[in-house]
Amino acid sequence: MADRIVPVGEKRLMEVKLCELGSWMGKRDFTPNGLLASIRNGHDRYYNKYINVKKGGIGGVAMLLVGYVALSYLWEYDHLKHDRWRKYH
């Protein structure tokens, strides 16, 4: 079973070698339905790995919260950068 050759299109991104990246990207589904399905699969994978567990901790929710804080900081960085100099000029 371990010696079975897997087609490039069925591999995960972390299993793809750099020389196979172009053909792997060509096999992806970039239609709106395909993108929506990949987002849904990613959400389901995250939920089952970090949130829907028997002995869950704060780790999964904390990771989501830290991601939200970092993303909102990146969105507001330009405004915050100008705000720093505003008090001196």
MMTF fields as JSON, N, C-alpha, C and O atoms, coordinates in Angstrom:
{
  "mmtfVersion": "1.0.0",
  "mmtfProducer": "UNKNOWN",
  "numBonds": 355,
  "numAtoms": 356,
  "numGroups": 89,
  "numChains": 1,
  "numModels": 1,
  "chainsPerModel": [1],
  "groupsPerChain": [89],
  "chainIdList": ["A"],
  "bondAtomList": [4, 2, 8, 6, 12, 10, 16, 14, 20, 18, 24, 22, 28, 26, 32, 30, 36, 34, 40, 38, 44, 42, 48, 46, 52, 50, 56, 54, 60, 58, 64, 62, 68, 66, 72, 70, 76, 74, 80, 78, 84, 82, 88, 86, 92, 90, 96, 94, 100, 98, 104, 102, 108, 106, 112, 110, 116, 114, 120, 118, 124, 122, 128, 126, 132, 130, 136, 134, 140, 138, 144, 142, 148, 146, 152, 150, 156, 154, 160, 158, 164, 162, 168, 166, 172, 170, 176, 174, 180, 178, 184, 182, 188, 186, 192, 190, 196, 194, 200, 198, 204, 202, 208, 206, 212, 210, 216, 214, 220, 218, 224, 222, 228, 226, 232, 230, 236, 234, 240, 238, 244, 242, 248, 246, 252, 250, 256, 254, 260, 258, 264, 262, 268, 266, 272, 270, 276, 274, 280, 278, 284, 282, 288, 286, 292, 290, 296, 294, 300, 298, 304, 302, 308, 306, 312, 310, 316, 314, 320, 318, 324, 322, 328, 326, 332, 330, 336, 334, 340, 338, 344, 342, 348, 346, 352, 350],
  "bondOrderList": [1, 1, 1, 1, 1, 1, 1, 1, 1, 1, 1, 1, 1, 1, 1, 1, 1, 1, 1, 1, 1, 1, 1, 1, 1, 1, 1, 1, 1, 1, 1, 1, 1, 1, 1, 1, 1, 1, 1, 1, 1, 1, 1, 1, 1, 1, 1, 1, 1, 1, 1, 1, 1, 1, 1, 1, 1, 1, 1, 1, 1, 1, 1, 1, 1, 1, 1, 1, 1, 1, 1, 1, 1, 1, 1, 1, 1, 1, 1, 1, 1, 1, 1, 1, 1, 1, 1, 1],
  "groupList": [{"groupName": "MET", "atomNameList": ["N", "CA", "C", "O"], "elementList": ["N", "C", "C", "O"], "formalChargeList": [0, 0, 0, 0], "bondAtomList": [1, 0, 2, 1, 3, 2], "bondOrderList": [1, 1, 2], "singleLetterCode": "M", "chemCompType": "L-PEPTIDE LINKING"}, {"groupName": "ALA", "atomNameList": ["N", "CA", "C", "O"], "elementList": ["N", "C", "C", "O"], "formalChargeList": [0, 0, 0, 0], "bondAtomList": [1, 0, 2, 1, 3, 2], "bondOrderList": [1, 1, 2], "singleLetterCode": "A", "chemCompType": "L-PEPTIDE LINKING"}, {"groupName": "ASP", "atomNameList": ["N", "CA", "C", "O"], "elementList": ["N", "C", "C", "O"], "formalChargeList": [0, 0, 0, 0], "bondAtomList": [1, 0, 2, 1, 3, 2], "bondOrderList": [1, 1, 2], "singleLetterCode": "D", "chemCompType": "L-PEPTIDE LINKING"}, {"groupName": "ARG", "atomNameList": ["N", "CA", "C", "O"], "elementList": ["N", "C", "C", "O"], "formalChargeList": [0, 0, 0, 0], "bondAtomList": [1, 0, 2, 1, 3, 2], "bondOrderList": [1, 1, 2], "singleLetterCode": "R", "chemCompType": "L-PEPTIDE LINKING"}, {"groupName": "ILE", "atomNameList": ["N", "CA", "C", "O"], "elementList": ["N", "C", "C", "O"], "formalChargeList": [0, 0, 0, 0], "bondAtomList": [1, 0, 2, 1, 3, 2], "bondOrderList": [1, 1, 2], "singleLetterCode": "I", "chemCompType": "L-PEPTIDE LINKING"}, {"groupName": "VAL", "atomNameList": ["N", "CA", "C", "O"], "elementList": ["N", "C", "C", "O"], "formalChargeList": [0, 0, 0, 0], "bondAtomList": [1, 0, 2, 1, 3, 2], "bondOrderList": [1, 1, 2], "singleLetterCode": "V", "chemCompType": "L-PEPTIDE LINKING"}, {"groupName": "PRO", "atomNameList": ["N", "CA", "C", "O"], "elementList": ["N", "C", "C", "O"], "formalChargeList": [0, 0, 0, 0], "bondAtomList": [1, 0, 2, 1, 3, 2], "bondOrderList": [1, 1, 2], "singleLetterCode": "P", "chemCompType": "L-PEPTIDE LINKING"}, {"groupName": "GLY", "atomNameList": ["N", "CA", "C", "O"], "elementList": ["N", "C", "C", "O"], "formalChargeList": [0, 0, 0, 0], "bondAtomList": [1, 0, 2, 1, 3, 2], "bondOrderList": [1, 1, 2], "singleLetterCode": "G", "chemCompType": "PEPTIDE LINKING"}, {"groupName": "GLU", "atomNameList": ["N", "CA", "C", "O"], "elementList": ["N", "C", "C", "O"], "formalChargeList": [0, 0, 0, 0], "bondAtomList": [1, 0, 2, 1, 3, 2], "bondOrderList": [1, 1, 2], "singleLetterCode": "E", "chemCompType": "L-PEPTIDE LINKING"}, {"groupName": "LYS", "atomNameList": ["N", "CA", "C", "O"], "elementList": ["N", "C", "C", "O"], "formalChargeList": [0, 0, 0, 0], "bondAtomList": [1, 0, 2, 1, 3, 2], "bondOrderList": [1, 1, 2], "singleLetterCode": "K", "chemCompType": "L-PEPTIDE LINKING"}, {"groupName": "LEU", "atomNameList": ["N", "CA", "C", "O"], "elementList": ["N", "C", "C", "O"], "formalChargeList": [0, 0, 0, 0], "bondAtomList": [1, 0, 2, 1, 3, 2], "bondOrderList": [1, 1, 2], "singleLetterCode": "L", "chemCompType": "L-PEPTIDE LINKING"}, {"groupName": "CYS", "atomNameList": ["N", "CA", "C", "O"], "elementList": ["N", "C", "C", "O"], "formalChargeList": [0, 0, 0, 0], "bondAtomList": [1, 0, 2, 1, 3, 2], "bondOrderList": [1, 1, 2], "singleLetterCode": "C", "chemCompType": "L-PEPTIDE LINKING"}, {"groupName": "SER", "atomNameList": ["N", "CA", "C", "O"], "elementList": ["N", "C", "C", "O"], "formalChargeList": [0, 0, 0, 0], "bondAtomList": [1, 0, 2, 1, 3, 2], "bondOrderList": [1, 1, 2], "singleLetterCode": "S", "chemCompType": "L-PEPTIDE LINKING"}, {"groupName": "TRP", "atomNameList": ["N", "CA", "C", "O"], "elementList": ["N", "C", "C", "O"], "formalChargeList": [0, 0, 0, 0], "bondAtomList": [1, 0, 2, 1, 3, 2], "bondOrderList": [1, 1, 2], "singleLetterCode": "W", "chemCompType": "L-PEPTIDE LINKING"}, {"groupName": "PHE", "atomNameList": ["N", "CA", "C", "O"], "elementList": ["N", "C", "C", "O"], "formalChargeList": [0, 0, 0, 0], "bondAtomList": [1, 0, 2, 1, 3, 2], "bondOrderList": [1, 1, 2], "singleLetterCode": "F", "chemCompType": "L-PEPTIDE LINKING"}, {"groupName": "THR", "atomNameList": ["N", "CA", "C", "O"], "elementList": ["N", "C", "C", "O"], "formalChargeList": [0, 0, 0, 0], "bondAtomList": [1, 0, 2, 1, 3, 2], "bondOrderList": [1, 1, 2], "singleLetterCode": "T", "chemCompType": "L-PEPTIDE LINKING"}, {"groupName": "ASN", "atomNameList": ["N", "CA", "C", "O"], "elementList": ["N", "C", "C", "O"], "formalChargeList": [0, 0, 0, 0], "bondAtomList": [1, 0, 2, 1, 3, 2], "bondOrderList": [1, 1, 2], "singleLetterCode": "N", "chemCompType": "L-PEPTIDE LINKING"}, {"groupName": "HIS", "atomNameList": ["N", "CA", "C", "O"], "elementList": ["N", "C", "C", "O"], "formalChargeList": [0, 0, 0, 0], "bondAtomList": [1, 0, 2, 1, 3, 2], "bondOrderList": [1, 1, 2], "singleLetterCode": "H", "chemCompType": "L-PEPTIDE LINKING"}, {"groupName": "TYR", "atomNameList": ["N", "CA", "C", "O"], "elementList": ["N", "C", "C", "O"], "formalChargeList": [0, 0, 0, 0], "bondAtomList": [1, 0, 2, 1, 3, 2], "bondOrderList": [1, 1, 2], "singleLetterCode": "Y", "chemCompType": "L-PEPTIDE LINKING"}],
  "groupTypeList": [0, 1, 2, 3, 4, 5, 6, 5, 7, 8, 9, 3, 10, 0, 8, 5, 9, 10, 11, 8, 10, 7, 12, 13, 0, 7, 9, 3, 2, 14, 15, 6, 16, 7, 10, 10, 1, 12, 4, 3, 16, 7, 17, 2, 3, 18, 18, 16, 9, 18, 4, 16, 5, 9, 9, 7, 7, 4, 7, 7, 5, 1, 0, 10, 10, 5, 7, 18, 5, 1, 10, 12, 18, 10, 13, 8, 18, 2, 17, 10, 9, 17, 2, 3, 13, 3, 9, 18, 17],
  "groupIdList": [1, 2, 3, 4, 5, 6, 7, 8, 9, 10, 11, 12, 13, 14, 15, 16, 17, 18, 19, 20, 21, 22, 23, 24, 25, 26, 27, 28, 29, 30, 31, 32, 33, 34, 35, 36, 37, 38, 39, 40, 41, 42, 43, 44, 45, 46, 47, 48, 49, 50, 51, 52, 53, 54, 55, 56, 57, 58, 59, 60, 61, 62, 63, 64, 65, 66, 67, 68, 69, 70, 71, 72, 73, 74, 75, 76, 77, 78, 79, 80, 81, 82, 83, 84, 85, 86, 87, 88, 89],
  "secStructList": [7, 6, 6, 7, 7, 7, 7, 4, 4, 4, 1, 7, 4, 4, 4, 7, 7, 4, 4, 4, 2, 2, 2, 2, 2, 2, 2, 1, 7, 7, 1, 2, 2, 2, 2, 2, 2, 2, 2, 2, 2, 2, 2, 2, 2, 2, 0, 0, 0, 0, 0, 1, 7, 6, 6, 7, 7, 1, 2, 2, 2, 2, 2, 2, 2, 2, 2, 2, 2, 2, 2, 2, 2, 2, 2, 2, 2, 2, 2, 2, 2, 2, 2, 2, 2, 2, 6, 6, 7],
  "xCoordList": [0.809, 0.0, 0.855, 0.505, 1.955, 2.789, 3.5, 3.896, 3.669, 4.371, 3.448, 3.888, 2.198, 1.241, 1.559, 1.804, 1.558, 1.845, 0.563, -0.464, 0.635, -0.517, -0.395, 0.662, -1.45, -1.394, -1.181, -1.584, -0.548, -0.205, -1.458, -1.431, -2.532, -3.76, -4.413, -5.182, -4.131, -4.749, -3.898, -4.343, -2.685, -1.811, -2.215, -2.839, -1.853, -2.042, -0.882, 0.14, -1.044, -0.03, 1.31, 2.355, 1.303, 2.549, 3.255, 4.424, 2.578, 3.171, 3.706, 4.367, 3.433, 3.833, 5.266, 5.629, 6.077, 7.446, 7.43, 6.47, 8.491, 8.548, 8.465, 7.87, 9.044, 8.98, 7.581, 7.265, 6.743, 5.382, 4.346, 3.159, 4.782, 3.836, 2.985, 1.791, 3.566, 2.806, 1.699, 0.571, 2.011, 0.975, -0.061, -1.229, 0.349, -0.602, -1.58, -2.779, -1.06, -1.947, -2.912, -4.046, -2.463, -3.336, -4.486, -5.518, -4.337, -5.386, -6.411, -7.457, -6.138, -7.066, -8.29, -8.238, -9.373, -10.637, -10.8, -11.081, -10.625, -10.697, -12.031, -12.126, -13.053, -14.382, -14.935, -14.427, -15.962, -16.533, -16.998, -16.818, -17.591, -18.022, -16.824, -16.88, -15.753, -14.556, -13.888, -13.441, -13.817, -13.234, -14.084, -13.558, -15.394, -16.288, -16.157, -16.18, -16.022, -15.85, -14.528, -14.47, -13.466, -12.179, -12.218, -11.62, -12.905, -13.061, -13.878, -13.551, -14.938, -15.763, -14.974, -15.099, -14.158, -13.331, -12.311, -12.073, -11.71, -10.757, -11.411, -10.833, -12.611, -13.338, -13.684, -13.52, -14.161, -14.498, -13.273, -13.356, -12.135, -10.904, -10.45, -10.054, -10.504, -10.126, -11.072, -10.63, -12.369, -13.36, -13.178, -13.217, -12.978, -12.819, -11.492, -11.404, -10.461, -9.155, -9.019, -8.414, -9.564, -9.318, -10.543, -10.391, -11.73, -12.917, -13.72, -14.09, -13.997, -14.868, -14.039, -13.906, -13.493, -12.672, -13.234, -13.966, -12.89, -13.406, -12.843, -13.589, -11.513, -10.87, -10.295, -9.087, -11.142, -10.706, -10.204, -10.64, -9.303, -8.776, -9.074, -9.964, -8.32, -8.512, -7.725, -7.855, -6.906, -5.991, -6.647, -6.195, -7.691, -8.322, -8.985, -8.875, -9.678, -10.348, -9.316, -9.481, -8.24, -7.187, -6.496, -6.161, -6.279, -5.65, -6.534, -6.033, -7.81, -8.735, -8.744, -8.77, -8.723, -8.716, -7.428, -7.479, -6.284, -5.01, -4.979, -4.474, -5.502, -5.582, -6.452, -6.12, -7.562, -8.442, -7.757, -7.857, -7.056, -6.369, -5.268, -5.131, -4.492, -3.417, -3.979, -3.437, -5.054, -5.654, -6.232, -6.062, -6.904, -7.459, -6.354, -6.513, -5.226, -4.101, -3.516, -3.19, -3.383, -2.862, -3.786, -3.315, -5.09, -6.034, -5.947, -6.098, -5.707, -5.689, -4.292, -4.144, -3.25, -1.88, -1.612, -0.954, -2.097, -1.851, -2.438, -1.805, -3.635, -4.268, -3.512, -3.339, -3.062, -2.322, -0.95, -0.467, -0.336, 0.973, 0.869, 1.729, -0.17, -0.354, -0.775, -0.483, -1.445, -1.895, -0.723, -0.804, 0.355, 1.518, 2.143, 2.546, 2.236, 2.893, 1.97, 2.437, 0.693, -0.273, -0.141, -0.433, 0.288, 0.366, 1.535, 1.539, 2.537, 3.676, 3.549, 4.28, 2.662, 2.559, 1.184, 0.918],
  "yCoordList": [-1.194, 0.0, 1.261, 2.24, 1.253, 2.438, 2.722, 3.861, 1.719, 1.901, 2.306, 2.416, 2.525, 2.892, 4.296, 5.204, 4.482, 5.775, 6.6, 6.178, 7.772, 8.66, 9.73, 10.346, 9.964, 11.034, 12.396, 12.615, 13.298, 14.608, 15.371, 16.092, 15.233, 15.961, 15.545, 16.318, 14.346, 13.855, 14.099, 13.829, 14.602, 14.855, 16.129, 17.013, 16.218, 17.458, 18.391, 17.963, 19.656, 20.64, 20.331, 20.524, 19.861, 19.585, 18.339, 18.119, 17.53, 16.324, 16.546, 15.666, 17.702, 17.992, 18.507, 19.369, 17.972, 18.451, 19.737, 20.018, 20.502, 21.798, 21.667, 22.522, 20.628, 20.452, 20.044, 20.197, 19.531, 19.117, 20.195, 19.992, 21.34, 22.365, 22.914, 23.147, 23.125, 23.656, 22.722, 23.158, 21.441, 20.499, 20.297, 20.045, 20.404, 20.286, 21.453, 21.265, 22.681, 23.855, 23.744, 24.216, 23.119, 22.931, 21.98, 22.06, 21.093, 20.122, 20.681, 20.065, 21.824, 22.41, 22.98, 23.336, 23.062, 23.579, 25.021, 25.257, 25.986, 27.395, 28.041, 29.266, 27.231, 27.79, 28.254, 27.842, 29.1, 29.542, 28.378, 28.408, 27.36, 26.203, 25.429, 24.924, 25.335, 24.643, 25.376, 24.752, 26.707, 27.496, 27.402, 27.299, 27.437, 27.313, 25.944, 25.836, 24.906, 23.555, 23.428, 22.758, 24.057, 23.968, 24.732, 24.289, 25.863, 26.598, 25.773, 25.716, 25.135, 24.303, 23.117, 22.777, 22.486, 21.363, 21.818, 21.119, 22.982, 23.508, 23.815, 23.551, 24.371, 24.649, 23.358, 23.262, 22.368, 21.085, 20.422, 19.849, 20.492, 19.897, 20.61, 19.956, 21.951, 22.724, 22.419, 22.213, 22.39, 22.155, 20.778, 20.64, 19.757, 18.399, 18.199, 17.357, 18.947, 18.762, 19.539, 19.035, 20.747, 21.598, 21.871, 22.079, 21.88, 22.271, 21.059, 20.969, 20.133, 19.0, 17.81, 16.8, 17.934, 16.877, 16.513, 17.299, 15.308, 14.875, 15.705, 16.248, 15.799, 16.577, 17.84, 17.941, 18.776, 20.0, 21.024, 21.063, 21.828, 22.912, 24.232, 24.34, 25.218, 26.556, 26.754, 27.793, 25.764, 25.91, 26.268, 27.196, 25.566, 25.822, 27.174, 27.876, 27.548, 28.847, 29.961, 31.007, 29.745, 30.753, 30.968, 32.1, 29.894, 30.017, 30.84, 31.68, 30.612, 31.372, 32.841, 33.725, 33.109, 34.479, 35.207, 36.369, 34.554, 35.169, 35.463, 36.508, 34.573, 34.819, 36.016, 36.808, 36.156, 37.299, 38.597, 39.595, 38.595, 39.802, 40.193, 41.369, 39.225, 39.52, 40.043, 40.989, 39.438, 39.885, 41.289, 42.103, 41.592, 42.928, 43.965, 45.104, 43.59, 44.513, 44.813, 45.961, 43.779, 44.001, 44.893, 45.717, 44.737, 45.58, 47.032, 47.931, 47.282, 48.636, 49.212, 50.311, 48.517, 48.969, 50.322, 51.16, 50.563, 51.839, 52.99, 54.035, 52.801, 53.834, 54.033, 55.168, 52.958, 53.061, 53.709, 54.44, 53.446, 54.028, 55.547, 56.265, 56.037, 57.482, 58.092, 59.257, 57.328, 57.815, 58.062, 58.948, 57.31, 57.484, 58.842, 59.483, 59.299, 60.581, 61.763, 62.9, 61.534, 62.609, 63.457, 64.652, 62.866, 63.629, 64.606, 65.541, 64.406, 65.316, 66.393, 67.381, 66.249, 67.24, 67.819, 68.67],
  "zCoordList": [0.0, 0.0, 0.0, -0.659, 0.719, 0.811, -0.504, -0.754, -1.34, -2.594, -3.735, -4.88, -3.438, -4.473, -4.995, -4.2, -6.29, -6.904, -6.896, -7.428, -6.29, -6.181, -7.262, -7.392, -8.038, -9.04, -8.378, -7.235, -9.107, -8.555, -8.141, -7.143, -8.866, -8.559, -7.262, -6.692, -6.775, -5.545, -4.308, -3.192, -4.484, -3.338, -2.626, -3.214, -1.35, -0.607, -0.924, -1.461, -0.592, -0.926, -0.269, -0.891, 0.963, 1.666, 1.14, 1.457, 0.355, -0.215, -1.627, -2.179, -2.214, -3.585, -3.59, -2.789, -4.5, -4.649, -5.468, -6.184, -5.355, -6.018, -7.536, -8.191, -8.1, -9.551, -10.017, -11.197, -9.125, -9.475, -9.201, -9.454, -8.687, -8.245, -9.378, -9.189, -10.541, -11.681, -12.127, -12.355, -12.254, -12.676, -11.575, -11.87, -10.305, -9.202, -9.219, -9.019, -9.463, -9.53, -10.707, -10.628, -11.799, -12.951, -12.677, -13.342, -11.725, -11.394, -10.406, -10.201, -9.794, -8.823, -9.516, -10.693, -8.794, -9.311, -8.833, -7.658, -9.741, -9.378, -9.741, -9.825, -9.955, -10.185, -8.84, -7.798, -8.838, -7.56, -6.681, -5.464, -7.291, -6.503, -5.946, -4.825, -6.718, -6.26, -5.109, -4.147, -5.204, -4.116, -2.853, -1.745, -3.03, -1.882, -1.225, 0.001, -2.034, -1.493, -0.746, 0.285, -1.243, -0.541, 0.772, 1.753, 0.819, 2.074, 3.063, 4.249, 2.577, 3.437, 3.989, 5.165, 3.131, 3.587, 4.621, 5.607, 4.405, 5.379, 6.707, 7.761, 6.67, 7.911, 8.635, 9.851, 7.897, 8.52, 9.128, 10.214, 8.442, 8.955, 10.231, 11.196, 10.243, 11.429, 12.587, 13.718, 12.304, 13.349, 13.975, 15.198, 13.142, 13.671, 14.388, 15.282, 14.02, 14.643, 15.951, 16.897, 16.029, 17.185, 18.052, 19.255, 17.499, 18.256, 18.704, 19.875, 17.808, 18.087, 18.599, 17.908, 19.795, 20.383, 21.752, 22.355, 22.25, 23.544, 24.686, 25.501, 24.736, 25.795, 25.171, 24.956, 24.89, 24.239, 25.243, 26.394, 24.793, 25.603, 24.932, 24.089, 25.319, 24.788, 23.489, 22.843, 23.101, 21.975, 20.657, 19.986, 20.266, 18.971, 18.903, 17.898, 19.972, 19.999, 20.087, 19.461, 20.87, 20.984, 19.642, 19.292, 18.892, 17.579, 16.647, 15.899, 16.685, 15.858, 16.272, 15.415, 17.573, 18.075, 17.705, 17.301, 17.832, 17.468, 15.972, 15.561, 15.166, 13.725, 13.402, 12.52, 14.107, 13.889, 14.286, 13.572, 15.429, 15.888, 14.897, 14.559, 14.435, 13.486, 12.167, 11.593, 11.688, 10.433, 10.563, 9.655, 11.656, 11.832, 11.997, 11.557, 12.628, 12.742, 11.367, 11.066, 10.527, 9.178, 8.358, 7.575, 8.529, 7.799, 8.239, 7.412, 9.517, 10.064, 10.189, 10.724, 9.717, 9.941, 9.308, 9.925, 8.105, 7.434, 8.24, 8.391, 8.751, 9.567, 10.877, 11.319, 11.499, 12.753, 12.54, 13.405, 11.409, 11.12, 11.012, 11.524, 10.354, 10.236, 11.563, 11.832, 12.378, 13.678, 14.618, 15.469, 14.491, 15.361, 15.159, 16.129, 13.92, 13.641, 13.803, 13.86, 13.877, 13.939, 15.205, 15.175, 16.298, 17.543, 17.559, 18.359, 16.682, 16.659, 15.605, 15.664, 14.654, 13.576, 13.5, 12.651]
}
